[in-house]
Amino acid sequence: MTTTETALPNGVNVEALLAAREALTAAPEAAKFQWRATNEWVNGTHSRTTIESFSGLGAEQSHKRAFTYDADHPELFASEDHGPTPVEFVLLGLASCLTAGIAAVAGNRGVRLDSVTSTLEGDMDLRGILGIDKSVRNGYQHINVSFQVEGDASDEELRKIVAQSQARSAVYDIVTGHVPVTITVNS
């Protein structure tokens, strides 16, 4: 008995992505998703976030399992260093989103990827968040993303794939655009 598997370009089900795009074009209400995270303070600057459910396609959805992440600050900030800092999670989100996009775009274009690695560096002046200088922003002043992409395409085509991923990246849009955030306190 022989099992034949359909090879997915770069591990991405491009056919399913294109079918979803077509279906959501026809039913735009189904394209409205709400992503959720629940965070609980542990101690000091240490907190734990769980990601499990979301809504989309007109119904409640859930991941195959709950994902839990600890965040903290390093010891040099008088903390316990139980996990990455929240600003490092932003780099993780940006890197992951761009990389997923590269795999999907390359697969759609018939480009086989051999490797994709990135290094992200976020420059931050802590005088902002510490209230030392109100002219210094609280977040990153600049983020540098450097990709090393290898595959069966020219360097120019690989650069175009990265550019298309950037153009469609939700996290890149969140980081570079102005997203209104509403904060409420319930007691």
ZIBEL-V46879 format. One record per residue. N is the residue number from 1. RES is the residue in one small letter. PSI is psi in radians with two decimals (* if undefined). BURIAL is b if it has 24 or more other C-alpha atoms within 12 Angstrom, else e. Layout:
# ZIBEL-V46879
n = (N	N)
res = (RES	RES)
psi = (PSI	PSI)
burial = (BURIAL	BURIAL)
This chain:
# ZIBEL-V46879
n = (1	2	3	4	5	6	7	8	9	10	11	12	13	14	15	16	17	18	19	20	21	22	23	24	25	26	27	28	29	30	31	32	33	34	35	36	37	38	39	40	41	42	43	44	45	46	47	48	49	50	51	52	53	54	55	56	57	58	59	60	61	62	63	64	65	66	67	68	69	70	71	72	73	74	75	76	77	78	79	80	81	82	83	84	85	86	87	88	89	90	91	92	93	94	95	96	97	98	99	100	101	102	103	104	105	106	107	108	109	110	111	112	113	114	115	116	117	118	119	120	121	122	123	124	125	126	127	128	129	130	131	132	133	134	135	136	137	138	139	140	141	142	143	144	145	146	147	148	149	150	151	152	153	154	155	156	157	158	159	160	161	162	163	164	165	166	167	168	169	170	171	172	173	174	175	176	177	178	179	180	181	182	183	184	185	186	187)
res = (m	t	t	t	e	t	a	l	p	n	g	v	n	v	e	a	l	l	a	a	r	e	a	l	t	a	a	p	e	a	a	k	f	q	w	r	a	t	n	e	w	v	n	g	t	h	s	r	t	t	i	e	s	f	s	g	l	g	a	e	q	s	h	k	r	a	f	t	y	d	a	d	h	p	e	l	f	a	s	e	d	h	g	p	t	p	v	e	f	v	l	l	g	l	a	s	c	l	t	a	g	i	a	a	v	a	g	n	r	g	v	r	l	d	s	v	t	s	t	l	e	g	d	m	d	l	r	g	i	l	g	i	d	k	s	v	r	n	g	y	q	h	i	n	v	s	f	q	v	e	g	d	a	s	d	e	e	l	r	k	i	v	a	q	s	q	a	r	s	a	v	y	d	i	v	t	g	h	v	p	v	t	i	t	v	n	s)
psi = (2.23	2.33	2.22	2.18	2.42	2.16	2.28	2.19	2.03	0.41	0.23	2.25	1.44	-0.71	-0.77	-0.69	-0.78	-0.64	-0.69	-0.71	-0.79	-0.77	-0.71	-0.41	-0.69	-0.44	1.28	-0.47	-0.58	-0.31	-0.11	1.97	2.68	2.03	2.55	2.60	2.41	2.21	2.48	2.29	2.36	-1.04	2.57	-2.19	0.14	2.23	2.85	2.25	2.37	2.34	2.10	-0.96	2.76	2.94	2.59	2.80	0.50	0.26	2.91	2.45	2.92	2.67	2.89	-0.50	2.83	2.49	2.27	2.34	2.32	2.50	2.56	-2.95	2.74	2.83	-0.55	-0.17	0.45	0.63	-3.08	-0.17	0.85	-0.06	3.09	2.77	2.75	-0.64	-0.46	-0.56	-0.56	-0.75	-0.73	-0.81	-0.76	-0.81	-0.78	-0.73	-0.82	-0.71	-0.74	-0.72	-0.72	-0.79	-0.75	-0.80	-0.78	-0.77	-0.75	-0.55	0.06	0.42	2.18	2.21	2.42	-0.66	2.60	2.06	2.66	2.68	2.24	2.40	2.19	2.12	2.23	2.36	1.94	-0.14	-0.45	-0.99	-0.37	-0.01	0.33	-0.70	1.92	-0.23	-0.16	2.20	2.70	-0.53	-2.77	2.45	-0.49	2.50	2.28	2.22	2.14	2.07	2.54	1.92	2.25	2.38	-3.03	0.82	2.87	2.83	-0.67	-0.76	-0.69	-0.68	-0.67	-0.64	-0.78	-0.73	-0.68	-0.66	-0.78	-0.74	-0.47	0.02	2.13	-0.73	-0.66	-0.75	-0.75	-0.77	-0.66	-0.28	3.09	1.91	2.07	2.35	2.23	2.24	2.22	2.74	2.14	2.30	*)
burial = (e	e	e	e	e	e	e	e	b	b	e	b	e	b	e	e	e	e	e	e	e	e	e	e	e	e	e	e	e	e	e	e	e	e	e	e	e	e	e	e	e	e	e	e	b	b	b	b	e	e	e	e	e	e	e	e	e	e	e	e	e	e	e	e	e	e	e	e	b	b	b	b	b	e	e	e	e	e	e	e	e	e	b	b	b	b	b	b	e	b	b	b	e	b	b	b	b	b	b	b	b	b	b	b	b	b	b	b	b	e	b	b	b	e	e	b	e	b	e	b	e	e	e	e	e	e	e	e	e	e	e	e	e	e	e	e	e	e	e	b	e	e	e	e	e	e	b	e	b	b	b	e	e	e	e	e	e	b	e	e	b	b	e	b	b	b	e	e	b	e	b	b	e	e	b	e	e	e	e	e	e	e	e	e	e	e	e)
